[in-house]
């Protein structure tokens, strides 16, 4: 049986409803708080702060010697001391000792170049190597100078050395405060440099022979200037009359000698040849600079005497003789082998003398 016919007007299917999906987008920057740009800036800031506090910590726990060592490690390579083609007033030479200048005080002024270099040994200096040995016959006019002319020339060199040293201290920001502690004068024996304790500036701690850092730099600066002179040097230590505490095994004699020896070592570090040191003496409080107050701090000092090569007419002959460098001992000649001949001559009697009878001692 056929299906019933659908009513008229209802033979079409009903339309399917359309589904509408609405996507709402929020305004603002892309990514919002989930972006990473701010994290990079914050990380840079934290790293910088960490480096800053690490630097403060290193400055607080390291000594000045450690910091100088670090500075020397990062210092540029040293410039060669030999001449170069740069020309100019210095001819390619440095005005200070070779190497980086980070570990020493400020460099010496250019006036230092006017001072002569000390005479070299048998091998000679680098500048004299390779020259004709016959040139020694054509030596400079100094060989023909009289003692008076040599003394005048030496006095001029001493004055130039004093000017160079004073200028170098004034140009050094670290050592400028020691200018009043330094006394330089010419005496009949030579150029005398006194480094005296004044006020709050002292070279050594009380009862100690270890110099402070600035005193060490000052001694090395003096050594760099005196290294240009060929004269012998005598170093003397002085103290005040303040005694050591009861029961101490030390005294001012040993302290002054130790300080003089330490000063000698710093002069050698500064460039003075060790063979030029004639004397290292400790005089305790026997020669006070302030006789009316033996305990005055100005009596504590280090005296460096650059000896004259030509004796001055006003010099004390005993002092000049005592400060001379002792001559090297002559090489010993081999002794002849003892002969088998008798010690007595042939004419000596063959019989031995009669023995002497002992006398009584009484007890």
GULUMPA-212087 format. One record per residue (C-alpha): residue number from 1; residue in one letter; z, x, y. Coordinates in steps of 0.001 Angstrom, whole numbers. Layout:
N
rec k:NUM	r:a	zz:Z	xx:X	yy:Y;
...
***
This chain:
363
rec k:1	r:x	zz:0	xx:0	yy:0;
rec k:2	r:x	zz:-988	xx:1479	yy:3312;
rec k:3	r:x	zz:1795	xx:2337	yy:5873;
rec k:4	r:x	zz:2361	xx:-85	yy:8614;
rec k:5	r:x	zz:426	xx:527	yy:11756;
rec k:6	r:x	zz:2369	xx:1907	yy:14664;
rec k:7	r:x	zz:2778	xx:-253	yy:17649;
rec k:8	r:x	zz:345	xx:285	yy:20440;
rec k:9	r:x	zz:1382	xx:2966	yy:23012;
rec k:10	r:x	zz:3680	xx:4845	yy:20624;
rec k:11	r:x	zz:1219	xx:6842	yy:18576;
rec k:12	r:x	zz:1884	xx:10223	yy:20551;
rec k:13	r:x	zz:4737	xx:12722	yy:19790;
rec k:14	r:x	zz:7562	xx:13178	yy:22349;
rec k:15	r:x	zz:7238	xx:16414	yy:24487;
rec k:16	r:x	zz:9641	xx:19349	yy:23628;
rec k:17	r:x	zz:12124	xx:20099	yy:26471;
rec k:18	r:x	zz:11595	xx:23500	yy:28252;
rec k:19	r:x	zz:14578	xx:25985	yy:28152;
rec k:20	r:x	zz:15098	xx:27796	yy:31448;
rec k:21	r:x	zz:17128	xx:31143	yy:31401;
rec k:22	r:x	zz:18498	xx:32253	yy:34769;
rec k:23	r:x	zz:19372	xx:35981	yy:35174;
rec k:24	r:x	zz:21630	xx:36627	yy:38128;
rec k:25	r:x	zz:21500	xx:40137	yy:39671;
rec k:26	r:x	zz:24440	xx:41374	yy:41667;
rec k:27	r:x	zz:23778	xx:43300	yy:44858;
rec k:28	r:x	zz:24957	xx:46867	yy:45656;
rec k:29	r:x	zz:24004	xx:50429	yy:44664;
rec k:30	r:x	zz:22345	xx:51065	yy:41378;
rec k:31	r:x	zz:24911	xx:51772	yy:38722;
rec k:32	r:x	zz:27887	xx:50795	yy:40872;
rec k:33	r:x	zz:31070	xx:52662	yy:39951;
rec k:34	r:x	zz:29472	xx:53961	yy:36799;
rec k:35	r:x	zz:27285	xx:56519	yy:38661;
rec k:36	r:x	zz:27996	xx:60321	yy:38330;
rec k:37	r:x	zz:27180	xx:61714	yy:41788;
rec k:38	r:x	zz:30768	xx:61596	yy:43050;
rec k:39	r:x	zz:32012	xx:63383	yy:39962;
rec k:40	r:x	zz:29913	xx:66454	yy:40756;
rec k:41	r:x	zz:31342	xx:66717	yy:44265;
rec k:42	r:x	zz:34889	xx:66245	yy:42972;
rec k:43	r:x	zz:34390	xx:68915	yy:40325;
rec k:44	r:x	zz:33184	xx:71378	yy:42962;
rec k:45	r:x	zz:36237	xx:70634	yy:45091;
rec k:46	r:x	zz:38666	xx:71122	yy:42197;
rec k:47	r:x	zz:36980	xx:74389	yy:41212;
rec k:48	r:x	zz:37213	xx:75707	yy:44769;
rec k:49	r:x	zz:40906	xx:74816	yy:44987;
rec k:50	r:x	zz:41607	xx:76454	yy:41633;
rec k:51	r:x	zz:39853	xx:79644	yy:42760;
rec k:52	r:x	zz:41815	xx:79634	yy:46007;
rec k:53	r:x	zz:45211	xx:79313	yy:44315;
rec k:54	r:x	zz:44186	xx:81907	yy:41731;
rec k:55	r:x	zz:43422	xx:84303	yy:44587;
rec k:56	r:x	zz:46823	xx:83625	yy:46171;
rec k:57	r:x	zz:48513	xx:84316	yy:42843;
rec k:58	r:x	zz:46653	xx:87599	yy:42378;
rec k:59	r:x	zz:47608	xx:88730	yy:45870;
rec k:60	r:x	zz:51264	xx:88019	yy:45157;
rec k:61	r:x	zz:51543	xx:89750	yy:41760;
rec k:62	r:x	zz:49354	xx:92842	yy:42341;
rec k:63	r:x	zz:50315	xx:95960	yy:44244;
rec k:64	r:x	zz:48321	xx:97577	yy:46989;
rec k:65	r:x	zz:47174	xx:100279	yy:44566;
rec k:66	r:x	zz:45815	xx:97630	yy:42183;
rec k:67	r:x	zz:43949	xx:95925	yy:45002;
rec k:68	r:x	zz:42451	xx:99230	yy:46090;
rec k:69	r:x	zz:41307	xx:99884	yy:42564;
rec k:70	r:x	zz:39609	xx:96481	yy:42455;
rec k:71	r:x	zz:37994	xx:97158	yy:45842;
rec k:72	r:x	zz:36732	xx:100526	yy:44640;
rec k:73	r:x	zz:35274	xx:98899	yy:41530;
rec k:74	r:x	zz:33163	xx:96503	yy:43610;
rec k:75	r:x	zz:32353	xx:99081	yy:46309;
rec k:76	r:x	zz:28713	xx:100119	yy:46672;
rec k:77	r:x	zz:27492	xx:103354	yy:45193;
rec k:78	r:x	zz:28392	xx:106473	yy:47139;
rec k:79	r:x	zz:25821	xx:107958	yy:49444;
rec k:80	r:x	zz:24787	xx:111514	yy:48693;
rec k:81	r:x	zz:26382	xx:114159	yy:50907;
rec k:82	r:x	zz:23182	xx:116226	yy:50967;
rec k:83	r:x	zz:20676	xx:116092	yy:53756;
rec k:84	r:x	zz:18015	xx:113412	yy:53719;
rec k:85	r:x	zz:14957	xx:112654	yy:55753;
rec k:86	r:x	zz:16703	xx:110053	yy:57877;
rec k:87	r:x	zz:17113	xx:112452	yy:60787;
rec k:88	r:x	zz:19427	xx:111484	yy:63584;
rec k:89	r:x	zz:22455	xx:113253	yy:65013;
rec k:90	r:x	zz:24135	xx:113644	yy:61602;
rec k:91	r:x	zz:21052	xx:114823	yy:59713;
rec k:92	r:x	zz:21677	xx:112457	yy:56829;
rec k:93	r:x	zz:25289	xx:113583	yy:56306;
rec k:94	r:x	zz:28371	xx:111407	yy:56059;
rec k:95	r:x	zz:31221	xx:111862	yy:58509;
rec k:96	r:x	zz:33889	xx:111654	yy:55825;
rec k:97	r:x	zz:34529	xx:112798	yy:52308;
rec k:98	r:x	zz:32016	xx:111752	yy:49630;
rec k:99	r:x	zz:32342	xx:108430	yy:47861;
rec k:100	r:x	zz:33246	xx:104933	yy:48936;
rec k:101	r:x	zz:35729	xx:104756	yy:51798;
rec k:102	r:x	zz:37571	xx:101704	yy:50524;
rec k:103	r:x	zz:40525	xx:103656	yy:49133;
rec k:104	r:x	zz:41243	xx:105868	yy:52146;
rec k:105	r:x	zz:42084	xx:105167	yy:55725;
rec k:106	r:x	zz:39389	xx:104852	yy:58330;
rec k:107	r:x	zz:36839	xx:107683	yy:58333;
rec k:108	r:x	zz:37248	xx:110670	yy:60588;
rec k:109	r:x	zz:35231	xx:110696	yy:63743;
rec k:110	r:x	zz:32058	xx:112696	yy:64113;
rec k:111	r:x	zz:33934	xx:115451	yy:65938;
rec k:112	r:x	zz:35134	xx:116621	yy:62549;
rec k:113	r:x	zz:31663	xx:117976	yy:61868;
rec k:114	r:x	zz:32192	xx:120644	yy:64537;
rec k:115	r:x	zz:34956	xx:122312	yy:62526;
rec k:116	r:x	zz:33791	xx:125121	yy:60230;
rec k:117	r:x	zz:34050	xx:124782	yy:56509;
rec k:118	r:x	zz:36478	xx:127056	yy:54673;
rec k:119	r:x	zz:35044	xx:130187	yy:53192;
rec k:120	r:x	zz:33962	xx:129877	yy:49602;
rec k:121	r:x	zz:34656	xx:132216	yy:46707;
rec k:122	r:x	zz:32327	xx:134707	yy:45136;
rec k:123	r:x	zz:29850	xx:132031	yy:44107;
rec k:124	r:x	zz:29584	xx:130726	yy:47631;
rec k:125	r:x	zz:28921	xx:127214	yy:48851;
rec k:126	r:x	zz:25966	xx:125067	yy:47989;
rec k:127	r:x	zz:24304	xx:125915	yy:51283;
rec k:128	r:x	zz:24512	xx:129659	yy:50587;
rec k:129	r:x	zz:23226	xx:129564	yy:47032;
rec k:130	r:x	zz:19715	xx:130876	yy:46562;
rec k:131	r:x	zz:19707	xx:132876	yy:49780;
rec k:132	r:x	zz:18837	xx:136530	yy:49981;
rec k:133	r:x	zz:21983	xx:138629	yy:49322;
rec k:134	r:x	zz:20676	xx:141209	yy:51779;
rec k:135	r:x	zz:21358	xx:138664	yy:54509;
rec k:136	r:x	zz:24999	xx:139755	yy:54381;
rec k:137	r:x	zz:23987	xx:142826	yy:56345;
rec k:138	r:x	zz:22957	xx:140524	yy:59175;
rec k:139	r:x	zz:26333	xx:138824	yy:59393;
rec k:140	r:x	zz:27291	xx:136843	yy:62451;
rec k:141	r:x	zz:28903	xx:138324	yy:65552;
rec k:142	r:x	zz:32390	xx:137388	yy:64289;
rec k:143	r:x	zz:32471	xx:140586	yy:62241;
rec k:144	r:x	zz:32264	xx:142620	yy:65444;
rec k:145	r:x	zz:34818	xx:140630	yy:67452;
rec k:146	r:x	zz:38029	xx:142211	yy:68595;
rec k:147	r:x	zz:41406	xx:140824	yy:67581;
rec k:148	r:x	zz:41829	xx:139239	yy:70993;
rec k:149	r:x	zz:38463	xx:137494	yy:70714;
rec k:150	r:x	zz:39246	xx:136312	yy:67175;
rec k:151	r:x	zz:42601	xx:134993	yy:68367;
rec k:152	r:x	zz:40921	xx:133109	yy:71207;
rec k:153	r:x	zz:38348	xx:131631	yy:68829;
rec k:154	r:x	zz:41072	xx:130591	yy:66383;
rec k:155	r:x	zz:43029	xx:128955	yy:69195;
rec k:156	r:x	zz:39929	xx:126966	yy:70141;
rec k:157	r:x	zz:39467	xx:125804	yy:66538;
rec k:158	r:x	zz:43109	xx:124743	yy:66365;
rec k:159	r:x	zz:42668	xx:122704	yy:69540;
rec k:160	r:x	zz:39566	xx:121017	yy:68124;
rec k:161	r:x	zz:41405	xx:120218	yy:64875;
rec k:162	r:x	zz:44286	xx:118684	yy:66839;
rec k:163	r:x	zz:41868	xx:116561	yy:68877;
rec k:164	r:x	zz:40064	xx:115391	yy:65736;
rec k:165	r:x	zz:43345	xx:114429	yy:64057;
rec k:166	r:x	zz:44621	xx:112542	yy:67107;
rec k:167	r:x	zz:41313	xx:110707	yy:67461;
rec k:168	r:x	zz:41239	xx:109773	yy:63778;
rec k:169	r:x	zz:44742	xx:108303	yy:63945;
rec k:170	r:x	zz:43931	xx:106308	yy:67075;
rec k:171	r:x	zz:40789	xx:104919	yy:65426;
rec k:172	r:x	zz:42672	xx:103875	yy:62284;
rec k:173	r:x	zz:44182	xx:100409	yy:62524;
rec k:174	r:x	zz:46590	xx:101177	yy:59687;
rec k:175	r:x	zz:47828	xx:104559	yy:60939;
rec k:176	r:x	zz:47784	xx:103961	yy:64674;
rec k:177	r:x	zz:51486	xx:103132	yy:64680;
rec k:178	r:x	zz:52246	xx:106645	yy:63386;
rec k:179	r:x	zz:50794	xx:108244	yy:66523;
rec k:180	r:x	zz:54253	xx:108620	yy:68052;
rec k:181	r:x	zz:55613	xx:110123	yy:64825;
rec k:182	r:x	zz:53021	xx:112905	yy:64869;
rec k:183	r:x	zz:53574	xx:116033	yy:66921;
rec k:184	r:x	zz:50848	xx:118706	yy:67083;
rec k:185	r:x	zz:51315	xx:121925	yy:68988;
rec k:186	r:x	zz:50198	xx:125526	yy:68833;
rec k:187	r:x	zz:52841	xx:128165	yy:68252;
rec k:188	r:x	zz:52565	xx:131961	yy:68007;
rec k:189	r:x	zz:52563	xx:131545	yy:64210;
rec k:190	r:x	zz:49794	xx:128913	yy:64144;
rec k:191	r:x	zz:49085	xx:125197	yy:64464;
rec k:192	r:x	zz:52265	xx:123219	yy:63737;
rec k:193	r:x	zz:52062	xx:119559	yy:62714;
rec k:194	r:x	zz:55365	xx:117676	yy:62518;
rec k:195	r:x	zz:55553	xx:114189	yy:60988;
rec k:196	r:x	zz:58925	xx:112808	yy:62064;
rec k:197	r:x	zz:60854	xx:109664	yy:61180;
rec k:198	r:x	zz:61287	xx:107553	yy:64285;
rec k:199	r:x	zz:62663	xx:104068	yy:64666;
rec k:200	r:x	zz:61685	xx:101868	yy:61740;
rec k:201	r:x	zz:58810	xx:104116	yy:60653;
rec k:202	r:x	zz:59886	xx:106484	yy:57899;
rec k:203	r:x	zz:57852	xx:108591	yy:55519;
rec k:204	r:x	zz:60261	xx:108307	yy:52591;
rec k:205	r:x	zz:62880	xx:105868	yy:51415;
rec k:206	r:x	zz:66484	xx:106967	yy:51841;
rec k:207	r:x	zz:67355	xx:109609	yy:49250;
rec k:208	r:x	zz:63879	xx:109459	yy:47679;
rec k:209	r:x	zz:60974	xx:111885	yy:47544;
rec k:210	r:x	zz:58330	xx:109194	yy:46983;
rec k:211	r:x	zz:56385	xx:108569	yy:50214;
rec k:212	r:x	zz:55498	xx:105148	yy:51467;
rec k:213	r:x	zz:51868	xx:104083	yy:51233;
rec k:214	r:x	zz:51082	xx:104635	yy:54913;
rec k:215	r:x	zz:52805	xx:108027	yy:54868;
rec k:216	r:x	zz:50663	xx:108966	yy:51882;
rec k:217	r:x	zz:47515	xx:107943	yy:53760;
rec k:218	r:x	zz:48628	xx:109922	yy:56810;
rec k:219	r:x	zz:49186	xx:113087	yy:54768;
rec k:220	r:x	zz:45779	xx:112712	yy:53145;
rec k:221	r:x	zz:44181	xx:112247	yy:56544;
rec k:222	r:x	zz:45829	xx:115455	yy:57732;
rec k:223	r:x	zz:44548	xx:117155	yy:54580;
rec k:224	r:x	zz:40984	xx:116007	yy:55280;
rec k:225	r:x	zz:41113	xx:117594	yy:58728;
rec k:226	r:x	zz:42790	xx:120820	yy:57616;
rec k:227	r:x	zz:40313	xx:121172	yy:54751;
rec k:228	r:x	zz:37745	xx:122209	yy:57370;
rec k:229	r:x	zz:39802	xx:125265	yy:58314;
rec k:230	r:x	zz:40091	xx:128408	yy:56184;
rec k:231	r:x	zz:43667	xx:129255	yy:57207;
rec k:232	r:x	zz:46647	xx:129361	yy:54877;
rec k:233	r:x	zz:49191	xx:126538	yy:55123;
rec k:234	r:x	zz:52988	xx:126434	yy:54857;
rec k:235	r:x	zz:54797	xx:123120	yy:54198;
rec k:236	r:x	zz:58482	xx:122683	yy:55058;
rec k:237	r:x	zz:60765	xx:119718	yy:54405;
rec k:238	r:x	zz:63709	xx:118820	yy:56649;
rec k:239	r:x	zz:66467	xx:116220	yy:56255;
rec k:240	r:x	zz:69371	xx:115009	yy:58330;
rec k:241	r:x	zz:72964	xx:115964	yy:57550;
rec k:242	r:x	zz:73923	xx:112679	yy:55884;
rec k:243	r:x	zz:75373	xx:113697	yy:52488;
rec k:244	r:x	zz:74720	xx:112058	yy:49142;
rec k:245	r:x	zz:77344	xx:109789	yy:47642;
rec k:246	r:x	zz:80287	xx:111359	yy:45877;
rec k:247	r:x	zz:79502	xx:112287	yy:42296;
rec k:248	r:x	zz:75771	xx:112608	yy:42880;
rec k:249	r:x	zz:74178	xx:115710	yy:41460;
rec k:250	r:x	zz:71567	xx:115796	yy:44200;
rec k:251	r:x	zz:71815	xx:117295	yy:47668;
rec k:252	r:x	zz:69701	xx:117690	yy:50791;
rec k:253	r:x	zz:68372	xx:121049	yy:49627;
rec k:254	r:x	zz:66692	xx:119581	yy:46586;
rec k:255	r:x	zz:65586	xx:116470	yy:48488;
rec k:256	r:x	zz:63892	xx:118451	yy:51260;
rec k:257	r:x	zz:62167	xx:120701	yy:48726;
rec k:258	r:x	zz:60936	xx:117711	yy:46703;
rec k:259	r:x	zz:59560	xx:116015	yy:49808;
rec k:260	r:x	zz:57788	xx:119190	yy:50872;
rec k:261	r:x	zz:56220	xx:119543	yy:47436;
rec k:262	r:x	zz:55048	xx:115913	yy:47396;
rec k:263	r:x	zz:53528	xx:116448	yy:50838;
rec k:264	r:x	zz:51714	xx:119495	yy:49498;
rec k:265	r:x	zz:50263	xx:117387	yy:46684;
rec k:266	r:x	zz:48964	xx:114787	yy:49147;
rec k:267	r:x	zz:47370	xx:117499	yy:51283;
rec k:268	r:x	zz:45585	xx:118789	yy:48193;
rec k:269	r:x	zz:44407	xx:115263	yy:47405;
rec k:270	r:x	zz:43083	xx:115080	yy:50962;
rec k:271	r:x	zz:40902	xx:118129	yy:50360;
rec k:272	r:x	zz:43004	xx:121243	yy:51028;
rec k:273	r:x	zz:42431	xx:123911	yy:48383;
rec k:274	r:x	zz:45601	xx:124595	yy:46423;
rec k:275	r:x	zz:45123	xx:128361	yy:46776;
rec k:276	r:x	zz:45531	xx:127997	yy:50541;
rec k:277	r:x	zz:49142	xx:126852	yy:50204;
rec k:278	r:x	zz:51260	xx:129861	yy:51182;
rec k:279	r:x	zz:54767	xx:128403	yy:51078;
rec k:280	r:x	zz:56530	xx:125165	yy:50149;
rec k:281	r:x	zz:60098	xx:125282	yy:51468;
rec k:282	r:x	zz:63032	xx:122880	yy:51721;
rec k:283	r:x	zz:65466	xx:123665	yy:54546;
rec k:284	r:x	zz:67756	xx:120623	yy:54220;
rec k:285	r:x	zz:69535	xx:120135	yy:57580;
rec k:286	r:x	zz:69559	xx:123806	yy:58654;
rec k:287	r:x	zz:66971	xx:123410	yy:61432;
rec k:288	r:x	zz:67657	xx:120018	yy:63067;
rec k:289	r:x	zz:65291	xx:118761	yy:65698;
rec k:290	r:x	zz:68209	xx:117039	yy:67427;
rec k:291	r:x	zz:71015	xx:119647	yy:67218;
rec k:292	r:x	zz:73526	xx:117502	yy:69099;
rec k:293	r:x	zz:73227	xx:114736	yy:66469;
rec k:294	r:x	zz:72584	xx:116201	yy:63010;
rec k:295	r:x	zz:72490	xx:112711	yy:61453;
rec k:296	r:x	zz:69747	xx:111478	yy:63761;
rec k:297	r:x	zz:66743	xx:110123	yy:61851;
rec k:298	r:x	zz:64373	xx:112297	yy:63881;
rec k:299	r:x	zz:65735	xx:115314	yy:62006;
rec k:300	r:x	zz:63962	xx:114015	yy:58880;
rec k:301	r:x	zz:60466	xx:115420	yy:59051;
rec k:302	r:x	zz:57705	xx:117296	yy:57282;
rec k:303	r:x	zz:56380	xx:120393	yy:59058;
rec k:304	r:x	zz:52876	xx:121636	yy:58246;
rec k:305	r:x	zz:52086	xx:125050	yy:59692;
rec k:306	r:x	zz:48484	xx:126288	yy:59718;
rec k:307	r:x	zz:48958	xx:130058	yy:59802;
rec k:308	r:x	zz:46950	xx:132263	yy:62077;
rec k:309	r:x	zz:44640	xx:134772	yy:60486;
rec k:310	r:x	zz:45101	xx:137044	yy:63500;
rec k:311	r:x	zz:48699	xx:137711	yy:64511;
rec k:312	r:x	zz:49565	xx:136596	yy:68014;
rec k:313	r:x	zz:51315	xx:139107	yy:70285;
rec k:314	r:x	zz:54128	xx:136580	yy:70764;
rec k:315	r:x	zz:54657	xx:135906	yy:67045;
rec k:316	r:x	zz:57743	xx:137068	yy:65232;
rec k:317	r:x	zz:56695	xx:139914	yy:62904;
rec k:318	r:x	zz:59367	xx:138973	yy:60358;
rec k:319	r:x	zz:58207	xx:135348	yy:60247;
rec k:320	r:x	zz:54540	xx:136325	yy:60057;
rec k:321	r:x	zz:55260	xx:138744	yy:57230;
rec k:322	r:x	zz:57305	xx:136148	yy:55316;
rec k:323	r:x	zz:54524	xx:133558	yy:55543;
rec k:324	r:x	zz:51759	xx:135790	yy:54267;
rec k:325	r:x	zz:50108	xx:134859	yy:51006;
rec k:326	r:x	zz:51207	xx:137417	yy:48418;
rec k:327	r:x	zz:48379	xx:139572	yy:47164;
rec k:328	r:x	zz:47248	xx:139176	yy:43590;
rec k:329	r:x	zz:48798	xx:141743	yy:41247;
rec k:330	r:x	zz:46554	xx:144657	yy:40332;
rec k:331	r:x	zz:45191	xx:144597	yy:36805;
rec k:332	r:x	zz:47389	xx:146590	yy:34502;
rec k:333	r:x	zz:45812	xx:149682	yy:32925;
rec k:334	r:x	zz:46314	xx:150194	yy:29211;
rec k:335	r:x	zz:49053	xx:152669	yy:28449;
rec k:336	r:x	zz:48251	xx:155816	yy:26496;
rec k:337	r:x	zz:49411	xx:155899	yy:22894;
rec k:338	r:x	zz:52600	xx:157895	yy:22399;
rec k:339	r:x	zz:51916	xx:161393	yy:21111;
rec k:340	r:x	zz:53709	xx:162996	yy:18217;
rec k:341	r:x	zz:54653	xx:166038	yy:20322;
rec k:342	r:x	zz:58385	xx:166655	yy:20838;
rec k:343	r:x	zz:59945	xx:165139	yy:23934;
rec k:344	r:x	zz:61487	xx:168436	yy:24976;
rec k:345	r:x	zz:59443	xx:171422	yy:26100;
rec k:346	r:x	zz:58966	xx:174374	yy:23801;
rec k:347	r:x	zz:61405	xx:176434	yy:25819;
rec k:348	r:x	zz:64256	xx:173943	yy:25260;
rec k:349	r:x	zz:67060	xx:175106	yy:22993;
rec k:350	r:x	zz:66782	xx:173928	yy:19436;
rec k:351	r:x	zz:70512	xx:173336	yy:19027;
rec k:352	r:x	zz:72001	xx:170046	yy:20191;
rec k:353	r:x	zz:74843	xx:170063	yy:22747;
rec k:354	r:x	zz:78369	xx:169918	yy:21430;
rec k:355	r:x	zz:79804	xx:166410	yy:21286;
rec k:356	r:x	zz:82305	xx:165396	yy:23937;
rec k:357	r:x	zz:85768	xx:164634	yy:22624;
rec k:358	r:x	zz:86891	xx:161103	yy:23454;
rec k:359	r:x	zz:89853	xx:160681	yy:25762;
rec k:360	r:x	zz:92701	xx:158292	yy:25089;
rec k:361	r:x	zz:92532	xx:154837	yy:26712;
rec k:362	r:x	zz:96229	xx:154216	yy:26891;
rec k:363	r:x	zz:96230	xx:151028	yy:24846;
***
